[in-house]
Amino acid sequence: YFASKLWDGEPWYMQIDSHMTFLQDWDALSVEMLRNAPSEKPVVSHYPPPHYADLKAKSKSPAPRLCGPVFADSEMESQIIRLEGLSDYDKKKLKHPRFAPFVAAGYFVAHSEFLREV
């Protein structure tokens, strides 16, 4: 919520976790995914990989899907819904993002109209 208050008319909006590590040209890749998505108002979202992950290697394989909502069971995250990732859903890397019914707060990017409409 607070990050959305920093929006100053840019065409794209992104929210991320503070511990992110980025692949070279990550911003252009994100916009390309949005433009290629089979939706009028796409949101690209995912749980970010750990900061020590080999991002070049990961970029060549399919990403896990956001699925399986469960309530967190730790005392600190009591009653927070967590999404589990299904890592073997896609057998090959897809050219276009696919529909998922969930958005993760760790990483999501959308056209900035998102801020006005949601």
C-alpha positions as CSV (number, residue, x, y, z in Angstrom):
1,Y,0.0,0.0,0.0
2,F,2.6,2.6,1.0
3,A,4.7,1.9,-2.1
4,S,1.7,2.7,-4.3
5,K,1.7,6.2,-2.8
6,L,5.1,6.9,-4.4
7,W,3.5,6.5,-7.9
8,D,4.1,9.6,-9.9
9,G,2.4,8.9,-13.2
10,E,4.7,6.2,-14.5
11,P,3.1,3.7,-17.0
12,W,4.0,0.6,-15.0
13,Y,3.7,-0.3,-11.3
14,M,5.7,-2.9,-9.5
15,Q,5.7,-4.1,-5.9
16,I,8.6,-6.3,-4.6
17,D,10.1,-7.7,-1.5
18,S,13.1,-5.9,0.0
19,H,15.5,-8.8,-0.5
20,M,15.3,-9.0,-4.3
21,T,18.1,-9.8,-6.7
22,F,17.5,-9.0,-10.4
23,L,18.5,-10.6,-13.7
24,Q,20.0,-8.2,-16.2
25,D,17.2,-6.3,-18.1
26,W,14.6,-7.5,-15.7
27,D,12.5,-4.4,-16.2
28,A,12.3,-4.9,-20.0
29,L,11.5,-8.7,-19.5
30,S,8.7,-7.8,-17.1
31,V,7.1,-5.3,-19.5
32,E,7.5,-7.8,-22.4
33,M,5.7,-10.5,-20.3
34,L,2.8,-8.0,-19.6
35,R,2.6,-7.1,-23.3
36,N,2.5,-10.8,-24.3
37,A,0.0,-11.9,-21.7
38,P,-3.3,-13.1,-23.1
39,S,-5.3,-10.6,-21.1
40,E,-6.5,-7.0,-21.4
41,K,-5.3,-6.2,-17.8
42,P,-2.5,-8.5,-17.0
43,V,-0.7,-8.7,-13.7
44,V,2.5,-10.7,-13.6
45,S,3.2,-12.1,-10.1
46,H,5.5,-14.6,-8.5
47,Y,7.3,-15.4,-5.3
48,P,10.8,-14.2,-5.9
49,P,13.7,-16.7,-5.8
50,P,16.2,-16.6,-3.0
51,H,18.8,-13.8,-3.3
52,Y,21.5,-16.4,-3.8
53,A,19.8,-18.2,-6.7
54,D,21.5,-18.5,-10.1
55,L,19.2,-16.2,-12.0
56,K,20.6,-17.0,-15.5
57,A,20.0,-20.7,-15.0
58,K,16.5,-20.1,-13.6
59,S,15.6,-17.9,-16.5
60,K,16.0,-20.8,-18.9
61,S,13.5,-23.1,-17.1
62,P,9.8,-23.0,-16.3
63,A,8.9,-20.9,-13.3
64,P,6.7,-22.5,-10.5
65,R,3.0,-21.6,-10.6
66,L,1.3,-19.8,-7.7
67,C,-1.2,-22.2,-6.3
68,G,-2.4,-24.0,-3.2
69,P,-3.5,-21.3,-0.8
70,V,-3.0,-22.4,2.9
71,F,-3.1,-20.5,6.1
72,A,0.4,-19.9,7.6
73,D,0.9,-21.9,10.8
74,S,3.7,-19.9,12.4
75,E,2.8,-17.6,15.3
76,M,4.4,-14.6,13.6
77,E,2.3,-15.1,10.4
78,S,-0.9,-16.2,12.1
79,Q,-3.8,-16.3,9.8
80,I,-1.9,-15.0,6.7
81,I,-2.7,-16.9,3.5
82,R,0.4,-18.3,1.9
83,L,0.6,-19.5,-1.7
84,E,2.5,-22.7,-2.4
85,G,4.5,-22.9,-5.7
86,L,4.0,-25.9,-7.9
87,S,7.5,-26.3,-9.6
88,D,6.7,-29.1,-12.0
89,Y,3.5,-27.8,-13.5
90,D,5.0,-26.7,-16.9
91,K,7.4,-29.1,-18.6
92,K,9.0,-26.3,-20.7
93,K,9.4,-22.6,-20.5
94,L,6.4,-20.9,-21.9
95,K,6.4,-17.9,-24.4
96,H,3.4,-16.3,-22.7
97,P,2.4,-15.9,-19.1
98,R,-0.5,-18.1,-18.0
99,F,-3.5,-17.4,-15.9
100,A,-3.3,-17.9,-12.1
101,P,-6.1,-17.0,-9.7
102,F,-3.6,-15.5,-7.2
103,V,-1.2,-12.5,-6.8
104,A,1.8,-12.7,-4.5
105,A,3.0,-9.5,-2.7
106,G,6.6,-10.6,-3.1
107,Y,6.7,-9.5,-6.8
108,F,4.0,-8.2,-9.0
109,V,4.0,-5.8,-11.9
110,A,1.1,-4.3,-13.9
111,H,0.1,-1.3,-15.9
112,S,-0.3,1.6,-13.5
113,E,-4.1,1.7,-14.2
114,F,-4.1,-1.1,-11.6
115,L,-3.7,1.6,-8.9
116,R,-6.8,3.4,-10.0
117,E,-9.0,0.3,-10.6
118,V,-8.2,-1.9,-7.6
